[in-house]
Amino acid sequence: MLQQHSLAIALNIENFKQVIVEGSQQKLVITYFWAPWNEASVQMLNTLEAVTAQHPEALVLATVNCDEQPEIVQQFGVKDLPTTMLIKNGQPVDGFAGAQTLEQLQQTFSQHLPSPEQAMLEQAVTAGQSGDMQQAFTLAKQAFDINPENIESRFLLSDFAIETGQLETAKALMSKVRLADQDARYQSIMGKIELAEKAAESPELLALQEELTKNPDDFDLKIKVAIQLQQAHKTEQALELLFEVLHQDLNFSDAKKNTLDMINALPDGEPLKSKSRRKIYSLLY
């Protein structure tokens, strides 16, 4: 059991490896050197605890009482109190001597904390690995909306768009990738889009589309083509056909049910889902 004072772990020789070497592989370890007789260091300890409490998933506060742990003080070469060092993967990545205000500390640590969208991206990957592609898409879309400039968000969202059959969304996302970012991951995703489009060109679908061209007012045929288009990951085109039917006859065959099923099958966060819901509601109500 680690010795703890409030939210802080009291660092000593015995737990040094566990906290500094091993612990910093998962979280940023704030290593704080202080002494009970140094008023400034005692006051800043409370401030550091407040900052750590704001980011428990990313930060760990380890305190070093310089009167009790001279070996650790010597190992880090600390000369002044208070001194703060940030440890990641067993190595110092930042540090400063002297006291800082809460605002200053937040600014300092923000440079080393994960970006706001990073947690969502990690959750999206986990959901994808477990096979829940709808949830993976939704989380990736939320991350992308926070920061569209994050290329990882764009690639991940494109990938999950393909997995959930939203080829047009994937193509639109990839069309805005800068030349400098068109790396191996980019080529891989573009390859997936190409394969998905080729797979969509089934003889059955092509035959139905040709027949529809000859009989554009055949509602039954439109529904059949729409179903085939959805199976070919062309949901937007499928919904367009179904809406053509509903605009003419709201109660024709299974057009309404098929439309609602297709809309509900879209992942949350997909713009086509909200757009199509508005259209169907305007027709129904």
C-alpha positions in Angstrom: 0.0 0.0 0.0 1.4 3.4 -1.0 1.6 6.0 1.8 -0.7 8.8 0.8 -1.3 12.4 2.1 -4.7 13.6 0.9 -4.5 13.2 -3.0 -0.8 13.0 -3.0 1.5 9.9 -2.9 4.4 10.4 -0.5 7.4 9.3 -2.5 10.2 7.3 -0.8 12.9 4.9 -1.8 10.6 1.9 -1.3 7.9 3.0 -3.7 10.1 5.0 -6.1 10.1 2.4 -8.8 6.4 1.8 -8.6 5.5 5.5 -8.8 8.2 7.0 -10.9 9.3 4.2 -13.2 6.1 2.2 -13.6 3.4 4.8 -12.8 4.7 7.3 -15.3 4.1 4.8 -18.1 0.4 5.3 -17.7 0.1 8.9 -16.3 2.0 12.1 -16.0 3.6 12.1 -12.5 4.0 15.5 -10.9 6.9 15.1 -8.6 6.9 17.9 -6.0 9.7 18.7 -3.7 8.7 20.5 -0.5 9.4 20.8 3.2 7.1 21.5 6.2 9.1 24.5 7.2 8.9 26.1 3.8 5.6 28.0 3.8 5.5 28.6 0.0 6.0 24.9 -0.7 3.2 24.0 1.8 0.8 26.4 0.2 1.5 25.2 -3.3 1.0 21.6 -2.3 -2.7 22.4 -1.8 -2.9 24.0 -5.2 -1.2 21.0 -6.9 -3.7 18.7 -5.3 -6.5 20.9 -6.7 -5.0 20.6 -10.2 -4.5 16.9 -9.9 -8.1 16.4 -8.8 -9.3 18.0 -12.0 -7.4 15.4 -14.2 -7.4 12.1 -12.2 -7.3 10.1 -15.4 -4.1 11.8 -16.6 -2.2 13.1 -13.5 -0.6 11.6 -10.4 0.9 13.8 -7.7 4.0 12.4 -5.9 5.4 14.5 -3.1 9.0 14.4 -1.8 9.5 15.7 1.8 13.1 16.9 1.4 13.8 16.5 5.1 12.9 12.9 5.0 14.1 11.8 1.5 17.6 13.3 0.9 18.5 10.4 -1.4 15.7 11.3 -3.8 16.5 15.0 -3.6 20.1 14.3 -4.5 19.1 12.0 -7.3 17.0 14.7 -8.9 19.6 17.4 -8.1 17.0 19.7 -6.5 18.5 22.9 -5.0 15.4 25.1 -4.4 12.0 24.8 -2.7 9.5 24.3 -4.0 10.6 22.4 -7.1 8.2 20.6 -9.5 9.2 18.0 -12.0 7.0 16.3 -14.6 7.8 12.7 -15.3 6.6 10.7 -18.2 7.8 7.2 -19.2 10.4 7.3 -16.5 12.0 10.6 -17.7 11.6 14.2 -16.8 9.7 16.1 -19.5 9.3 19.5 -17.8 9.9 21.2 -14.5 10.3 24.5 -12.7 11.5 26.0 -9.4 9.4 28.3 -7.2 5.7 28.7 -6.6 3.1 29.0 -9.2 -0.6 30.1 -9.0 -3.4 27.7 -10.0 -3.7 29.4 -13.4 0.0 29.1 -14.1 0.0 25.4 -13.1 -3.0 24.7 -15.3 -1.2 26.3 -18.2 2.0 24.4 -17.6 0.3 21.0 -17.3 -2.1 21.6 -20.2 0.9 21.3 -22.5 1.4 17.7 -21.4 -2.3 16.6 -21.0 -4.1 14.6 -23.7 -6.1 16.8 -26.1 -9.9 17.0 -25.3 -10.6 14.7 -28.2 -8.0 12.1 -27.4 -10.1 10.3 -24.8 -13.0 10.0 -27.3 -10.6 8.6 -30.0 -9.3 6.0 -27.6 -12.9 5.0 -26.7 -13.8 4.9 -30.4 -10.9 2.5 -31.0 -12.0 0.3 -28.1 -15.6 0.2 -29.4 -14.3 -0.7 -32.9 -12.1 -3.5 -31.5 -15.1 -4.9 -29.7 -17.2 -4.9 -32.9 -19.5 -2.0 -32.0 -19.0 0.0 -35.1 -22.0 2.3 -34.6 -20.7 3.4 -31.2 -17.2 3.7 -32.6 -18.5 6.0 -35.4 -20.4 8.1 -32.9 -17.4 8.6 -30.6 -15.0 9.3 -33.5 -17.5 11.9 -34.9 -17.6 13.6 -31.5 -13.8 13.7 -31.4 -13.7 15.1 -35.0 -16.3 17.8 -34.1 -14.1 19.0 -31.2 -11.0 19.3 -33.5 -11.5 18.8 -37.2 -7.8 19.6 -37.7 -6.7 16.4 -35.9 -5.8 14.2 -38.8 -6.1 11.1 -36.6 -9.8 12.0 -35.9 -10.4 12.4 -39.7 -8.8 9.1 -40.5 -10.5 7.2 -37.7 -13.9 8.7 -38.6 -13.4 7.8 -42.2 -12.5 4.3 -41.3 -15.6 3.8 -39.2 -17.8 5.5 -41.8 -16.7 2.8 -44.2 -17.4 0.1 -41.7 -20.9 1.4 -41.1 -21.6 1.7 -44.8 -21.3 5.5 -45.1 -19.1 5.6 -48.2 -20.1 9.2 -49.2 -19.2 10.4 -45.7 -15.9 8.7 -45.9 -15.2 10.1 -49.4 -16.0 13.6 -48.3 -13.8 13.4 -45.3 -10.8 12.0 -47.2 -11.3 14.6 -50.0 -10.1 17.2 -47.6 -6.9 15.5 -46.5 -3.9 17.7 -47.2 -1.2 16.4 -49.5 1.3 16.4 -46.6 -1.0 14.0 -44.7 -1.5 11.5 -47.5 0.6 8.8 -46.0 0.2 5.0 -45.8 -2.9 5.3 -43.5 -4.5 7.6 -46.1 -3.7 5.1 -48.9 -5.1 2.3 -46.9 -8.4 4.0 -46.3 -8.7 5.1 -49.9 -8.1 1.5 -50.9 -11.0 0.4 -48.6 -13.3 2.9 -50.2 -12.4 1.7 -53.7 -13.0 -2.0 -52.7 -16.3 -1.1 -51.1 -17.4 0.7 -54.2 -16.4 -2.2 -56.5 -18.2 -4.6 -54.2 -21.3 -2.5 -54.6 -21.4 -3.0 -58.3 -23.2 -6.3 -58.1 -24.9 -7.7 -61.3 -28.3 -7.8 -59.5 -28.1 -4.1 -58.5 -26.9 -3.0 -62.0 -29.8 -4.9 -63.6 -32.3 -3.4 -61.2 -30.9 0.1 -61.9 -31.1 -0.4 -65.6 -34.7 -1.6 -65.3 -35.6 1.4 -63.2 -34.2 3.7 -65.8 -36.7 2.2 -68.2 -39.5 2.4 -65.7 -38.8 5.4 -63.5 -42.4 5.5 -62.0 -42.4 1.9 -60.8 -42.5 2.4 -57.0 -42.0 -1.3 -56.2 -38.8 -1.2 -58.3 -37.6 1.9 -56.5 -37.9 0.1 -53.2 -36.1 -2.9 -54.5 -33.2 -0.8 -55.8 -33.1 1.2 -52.5 -32.7 -2.0 -50.5 -29.9 -3.2 -52.8 -28.2 0.2 -52.5 -28.3 0.1 -48.8 -26.7 -3.4 -48.8 -24.1 -1.9 -51.2 -23.3 0.7 -48.5 -24.9 3.5 -50.5 -27.5 4.5 -47.9 -27.8 8.1 -49.1 -28.8 7.1 -52.6 -31.2 4.5 -51.2 -32.9 7.0 -49.0 -33.3 9.4 -51.9 -35.2 6.8 -53.8 -37.4 6.0 -50.8 -38.2 9.6 -50.3 -39.2 9.9 -53.9 -41.8 7.2 -53.2 -43.0 8.7 -49.9 -43.5 12.1 -51.5 -45.9 10.5 -54.0 -47.6 8.0 -51.6 -46.8 8.0 -47.9 -48.4 4.7 -47.4 -47.1 2.8 -50.4 -46.1 -0.8 -49.5 -43.2 -1.0 -47.0 -41.6 2.3 -48.2 -42.2 4.1 -44.8 -40.9 1.1 -42.8 -37.9 0.6 -44.9 -37.1 4.3 -44.7 -37.3 4.4 -40.9 -35.3 1.2 -40.6 -32.5 2.7 -42.8 -32.5 5.9 -40.8 -32.3 4.1 -37.5 -29.5 1.9 -38.7 -27.3 4.9 -39.3 -24.9 5.7 -36.4 -25.5 8.6 -34.1 -23.5 11.6 -35.2 -23.8 10.8 -38.9 -25.2 14.0 -40.6 -27.4 11.9 -42.9 -29.3 10.5 -39.9 -30.4 13.9 -38.6 -31.1 15.2 -42.1 -33.2 12.2 -43.0 -35.1 12.3 -39.7 -36.1 15.9 -40.4 -37.3 14.9 -43.8 -39.4 11.9 -42.6 -40.9 13.9 -39.7 -41.9 16.7 -42.2 -43.8 14.1 -44.2 -45.3 12.3 -41.3 -46.4 15.3 -39.2 
